[in-house]
Amino acid sequence: MRASDAERERIAEVLREAVAEGRLEMDEFEQRLETAYTARTHGELEPLVRDLPAPGTAVAPVGSSAPAPLRGSAANWPARIGSTATSKGGFALWGGFNRKGRWTVSRKFTAFAMWGGGEIDLREADFEDRDVVIRCIAIMGGIHVTAPPELNVDVRGVGIMGGFGEGPNEDGETLPEAPRVRITGLALMGGVGVERKRTKAERRRLKEAEEAERAVRERQRLDSPDTGPGGGGRKELG
């Protein structure tokens, strides 16, 4: 069957997700992307994503009306829920603590900082349960929580002569497949802040993928019969 523009774009989105996760090298991404944009049939599109996962399990069929696949870390949510907790809390007194990188958040996590600070990074974390409660208590200290854009976060803490709040989610939308994290607690003459952002590695891969895609589109534009050498846009002199 002939492929539509929407189907080509859906395959291109799967490729962008794969390069953002590090599943494809940049040169292979460019080759597959160029093939996707020039493909005429489903048979040409399907091999491009046959070895790549889509949200949850398998790539949606080329001709389906499924929404565009999740990007970056969002595609891993089903595999990141249900592990055994590696940490149930953090404590800082005249010092600091941090939980970041690959770790597993317990279903109830308590963080305490007094005259000190704590960092809780959920961007590469696994989760013991789909519903997680993180209780933060900061007394003349601070606790900073960093979450990926897709995570469902509900902030309900109280600030007394201090602040307890969440910044805007400008880099994406929350997804129903992601865990639900409720952040509660108290900031007394201190602060608890929640920030949404991707990891540096993921942002770099997404930026490189966008630049590669622009280069592919520009090559296609220059190779088009209407714009390339001898193309239809030129007029004969005389």
N, C-alpha and C positions, 0 to 999 in steps of 0.2 A: 504494500500500500504506500501511497505517496505520503511524505511527512509534511506536517504543517509548520508554520513559523513558531507556534506555541509549543509544539513538541520539540523542536530544535532548542528552544530556550529552556525547556524543562531539563533536557539532557545537559545543557551548558551549566545549569545550576547544580546538578549532581557533581559535575567536574569541579566547579568552584568549591563546593563543600569538601571534596576529596583532597584538593590541594591545600585547603585551609587546615585540614587535620593532619597533613603530612603524608597522606596515602599516595600521592602522585608527586613526582619531581616536576619542576617548572617546565623543563623542555618537553616532557611527556604531556603535561597539561596543555601546552600550546598546540602540540600536534593533534591531540584529540579534539580540542576546541575548534581548531580550523576545519577538521573533518566534519564535526557536528554542524557547523554553520553552512557547509557546502553540501551536506547530505540531501539526497532527494527522496529516499525511501526509508521505511522503518528498519529494513534489513541493514542499512548502513549505520543507523543510529544505535541499535541494540548492542553490538559488540563493544561500543565505546564505554559502556557502564556495566557490562556483564560481571566484571570482577570488583565492583564497588558497591558498598552497602548504602542503602537509603535509610530514612528514619525508622528505627526499630530493627527491621530485619532486612528485607530485600528491596531492591529498586523497583519503583512502581512501573508497570508496563508503559511502553512508549506512547501508546494510543489512549491511555487512561486520562480521566479528568482530575486526577489527584492533584492537590496543591503542590507548589514548589517544595522541594525537600528542605529540611532544616540545615543550618549552616554551622560550621565549626563544632564546638563542644556540644552543641544542642543535640546532634545526632547520636550521642553516646548515652543519653539519659537512661534508657532501659537497662543498660549494663552497669550503670553506676548506682543502682538502688538495690539494697538487700545484703550488703557486705557486713561483716562483723565489725563493730566499732573499734577504732584504735585510740580514741580519745573521748573522754566524757567531760572535760573541762580544762580551764586554764586559770592560773593564779599569778598575780604580780603584786608584790609589796616592796616599794622602793626599788623596783626593777621592771622587768618586762617578760612577756611570753609571746610566742607566735605559733600558729597552726597554719601551715601553708604547704603547697605542693600536693603530692598524692597522700591523702590520709582519709579516714572514714569517720564522719561525724555521727556521734551517737544520737538516738532519737530525742534525748534530753541532754543538752550541753550547757554547762554553767561556766561563765567567765567572770572573774573578779579582779579588779585593778584598784589599788589604793596607793596614792603617791607613786604611781607607775603607769605602765601602759601595756596594752595587749593588741595583737593583730590576728584576725581570723579571716583566712582567705579560702573561699568556697569554690573558686574557679576550676580547680583541678581535683576537687575532693569527691569522694564517694559518700553515700548516705546509707545509714543503717535502715532507715525506713523512708517511705514516701512523705510522711509528715514528721517534721523535725521542729523542736522548740529550742531556741538558743536564748538563755537568760543571761543578760549582761548587767553587772553592777559595777559602776565606776564612781569612786569617792576621791575627789581631788586628783583624779587621774583620767585616763582616756582609753577607750576600746574602739578599734576600727575594724569594720566588717566589709570585705570586698566580695561581691557576688557577680556571677556572669549575667548578662542581660536577660537570658531566657528563664532564669530561676524565679519561681513565685515567692516573693518575699512580702511579709506583712509585719510592719514595724508598729509596736504598741507600747513602747517604753515611756517613762516619765522623766522629765528633767527638772530639777530643783536647783536654782542658781547655777544652771548648767544647760546642756543641750542633749536631746535624744531624738535623732531624726534620720531621714533617708533623702539622698539626693535624687535628681531626675534620672530616669532610664532613657537616655538619649541614643543608645547604640543598639536598640533592638526591642523586641516585644516578648513578654512572658508567654510560656507555652504550657498547655495542660499536661503534657507528658513529663514535665520537670517536677522535682520534689517541691513540696510546700514548706517553706521555712518561716516560722513565726519568731520574731525577735522582740523580746520583752525585757523589762528590768527597770533600773533606776540609775540616773546620773545625778549625783549630788556634788555640786561645785566641780563638776567634771563634764565629760562628754562621751557620748556613744554615737558614732556615725556609720551609715551604711552607704557604700559607693557601688555603682554598677559600671563595670568595664571588662573588656576582654584581656587575656594575657598578651604580653608583648609579642610572643612568638605567633599567636593567632592573628593579631593585628598586622604583623609583618607579612605573614603568608597571604592574608586577604588583600593587602595592598599590592603585593607582587602579582597576585592573580588578576586584579583589576587592570594593572599596567599591561600584563600579557594579553588580556582580552582586548584592550584598546589597540595594541599592536596588531593582533590578528584581524580586527575589523578594518584597520587602516590598510593592511596588505590586501584584503579582499576588495576594498574600495578602489585601490590603485590597479588591481588586476581586472576590475570590471570592464567589460567592453565599452561602456558608456564613458568611463573616465580614464582608462589606461591609454597607452600610446596608440595612436591611430583610432581612438574612440570616437563616438558619435558627437562629442561636444565640440569638435573642431570644424571650422568652416574652410573651404577651399578658397585660395586667393585668386584673383583674376576673373 
